[in-house]
Structure formats: C-alpha cells, structure tokens
Amino acid sequence: MSKFELLYAKFPGIAETSRCLLDYANAQWEPTYVDDLSLLGDTTPYGKVPVLREINADGQHIELCESRAIERYLARRFGLYSDDLVEAARIDAVVSQVDDVIRPLAFYRHSPKEVQPILVEQYRKEAQRFFARHGALLVANGDNGHYFGDRTTWADIAAYLVISRMKPFSQFDDELRGLMVQSHQKLVHTLEQDPNFQRYLERFAQRRASYQMGPI
C-alpha cells in the first residue's frame, strides 16, 4: 500500500481537493504544512506547493506537483476518473470550469479597491454560468446527484468544494442562491450522504481547527 505526503500551507486553498480525494479513498497519508513559502527554493520541483510525495509498495518514490495534475492522478488511482477518453475529457472540462468561478474571489482581498468591483462582477458572471450550465449537465445525467453515471467522480467533488467555498462570501447573495437549483442541491446532498465523503468532512473539521482560515 502506498504512503502519501501532501505539502501545502495551513489553509484549504488549492490543495483541499487533493486532501479530499485522499480522505475519500481512505489513503494512508499525512499533511506537511509549509509556513514560509519563500523558503521552498529547490526543495520542490517548481519551487512551490502543493506537492504530492508517494512511496509505493515497491519502495518507489514519486513526487508530483501542480494541483490539478495531482488531483487527476489521485482520481485515476482511486477510481474517481474514467477509462473512457471522452468521459475523462468531460470530467476535466467540469473541473477546469469551476476554477473560473472561484478565481475572481481568490484575487479579491489582495486587489486594490478600484479593482474589486470588477472582480465581483466577473465572479457573478461566472457563478451564473456555473449554476446554469452545470445544472443542465446534472439534469442531463438523470439528476441523480452526479455529473457522470451513477457514481462519484472528481467532477462531483470539485463542484461540491467550489460551492462550499462560495457560500461564506457576502457576494453569494439571494440572487445567486436562487440560481443554485435543485440539481446542485441534489449533488450536495448526495455527496454528504456518501460515507466516504463523510469521512473527508469529519477529517476536514479536525484539520480546520489548526488552519489559518482565509476566505479561500
């Protein structure tokens, strides 16, 4: 059985989906928190985090970087991806598109005040697109709480986590809540009833106590 180590800062950020995938699969892993990112230097492939380190059953050491590449690898490893090339590409598309929703808010608090209204407008546009277009995808799949088939995939997890990150923001107002139609509510409910995802939520709650919680 492989052992994993995930390097990242002590907050959710762009490593949280990888943490979720590891917890969902009940993998043997531990977080390593990096307090000062400026000290990484040559200790990671690109001098930044997240980084996934794995020692597999044969003793092979594997090191991977870039958040979506790590997630795709874990999704494949743990049966949360697809062996079908077309479906795999569609899963990639869903995951890539959710980045568009959260990116403006990620920049919001570090941006000059004159830029913030532009970011809010961009966020609202992308959130509206997300709920409308992704809602249609969920309905087309039978409105069973999944994007593809009748099982949990990386796409479901990525969408759930972006929704959970949107909710605390004041910009997630009644208008946007109204756009979170039944299909997305079904996705949230379906994952929260999944024992594997419940394990992640429980472990996240434990880690959260030590996180340096920001809005993203």
N, C-alpha and C positions, 0 to 999 in steps of 0.2 A: 504494500500500500504506500502510495506517495505521501510525503510530508511537504506542506507548503508554508511559505512565509510571505506575507504581503507588507511591503514597505509603503508608508504614506504618512501624512501629517495626522494629528489627532483631532480630526473632524471628518464628517461624511465625505463631502466633495466628490471628486471623480473616481474615487476608489470604492465608493459604497456599493455599487452594483457588483463589483468583484467580490467584496465581502459577502454580499447576499448570495451570490452563486456558490461560494464555498460553504456557507452555512446551509443553504438549501440542500446541497449534496452530502451534508454531514462529513465533509472532508476533514482530515487531520491538518489543522493549520493554526497559525498564530499571527497576530498583527505585530509589526515592528513600527513604532512611531518615530518619525523624524522631526525633531524640534526645530532645527535650523536648516532649511533647505539650501542655504548658501554654502554649507559645508560639504555638500554631496560630492562635488568635484568629479573625480574619475571613479567613484565607488559604485556608480550605476551606469548602464550603457550610454545614456544620453545626458547624464548629469542631472536627472530629475526623477520624480516619482509620479505615479505608482510604479513599483517593480514587483513582479511575482518571482519568487525563487522556489524551486521544487527539487526535492531529492526523490527519485522514483525507486521502485522496488529493486532495480538492478544497481542502485547506487549512483546513477547518472545525475549530474547537477544541471538543471535547466534554469535559465534566467530570461524573463520576458519583460518588456516594458511597453508603454503606451496603453492607456486604459481600455480602449475598445478592442485592441488586439488581445489583451489579457482576457477580457470578457468573452470574446469569441472562442478562444482556446478553452476556457473553462466550460463554456456552454457545450462545445463539442465533446469534451471529456465526460461531462456528466449527463448527456442525453437531453440537453435543453436547446439543441440546434436542429438541424435537419440534414439527412444524407441526400436529399433531393436538391439539385443545384438551383433550380428555380425557386423553390420554397426557401432555401438558405439565403438567396439573394433578397427575397422579400422580407425575411427576418432582419437582414442587415439594413434594409431601407427603413423599416419601422424604427429600429434603434438609432439610426443616423438622424432621422427626422425629429425625434424627441429632443435631440441636442439643440435644435433651433428654438425650442420653446424656452428652455432654461437659460440659454446663453446670455440673453439681454439682462436677466436678473443677476447673473453671475458678475457682470460688469457694473451693475447699477451702483452699489455702495462705494465703489472705488472711482467713480466717474465725477467730473466737475458738475456742479448743479445745473449748468446750462445744457448739459448733455442728457441728464436724467430723464426729462420728459420724452426725448426721442427714443430712449431705451424702453420706457414704459409703453410707448405707442407700438414699438416693434414687438415687445412681449405680448401685448394684447392681440396683435395681428396673428402672431404665431400660435398663441393659445387657442384662438378661434379656429384657425386652420386645423390644429391638432384635434380638437373635440369634434369638429365636423367631419373631417376626412377619416380620422381613425375610428370614429363612431360608425361610419359606413363600412369600414373593414370588419369591425367586430360583428355588425349585423349580418354582413355577407357570409361570415363563417358560422352562422346559426345562432348568434347572440348567446353563446354558451359561456361567456367569460374568458374566452381565449381568442387570440388573433389567428391561430393556425390549428386546425384539427380540434381534438378534444383533450389536449394535454398542455401543460405549462411549458412555455419556451422562454428563451432570453427576451423576446419581444414583450411578452406579458410582464416580466419582471422590470424591464426598463421603463415601460409605460407606467406601471404602478409607482415606481420610485420617483418619476418626474411629477406625477400628480401629487404625491406626498410632499414634494419639495415646493410645489406651487402653493399649496393651501395656506401656509403660515403668512404669506405676503399680503399686505393690505391691498395690493393691486389685484388679488384674486377676489374680486367683488361679486355682488349678487348676479351681475350680468354673466360673468364667466361661470359662476356656479350653475346658473341656469343652462349653460351650454354643455355642462357635464351630464350628458344624457344617460338614460338607463343602461346603455351598453357599457359605458365606463364604470358606472356604479356596480354593474354585474361583475366586471373584471376585478374590481377592488374586493368585492365580497367573495368571489371565487378563490382568489389568492389567500385571503385571510382565513378561509376555511381549510386550506391545504396544510396538513400537519408539517410538511417540510418548510413551508413558508412561515408558519407559526414559529418554528424553531429559529428562523432568522430574526423574526420580530422580537422574540424573547432575548436573544443574544445581543441584538442591536440595543435594546433597552438597557442591558447591563453595560455595554461599551459606552453608551451615551453619557453615562454618569461621569466619565472621565474625559469626554470630548470637549474640545474648545469650540462650542457650538456657535456657528455663524448662521446667516440666513441661507447659505447654500451648502 
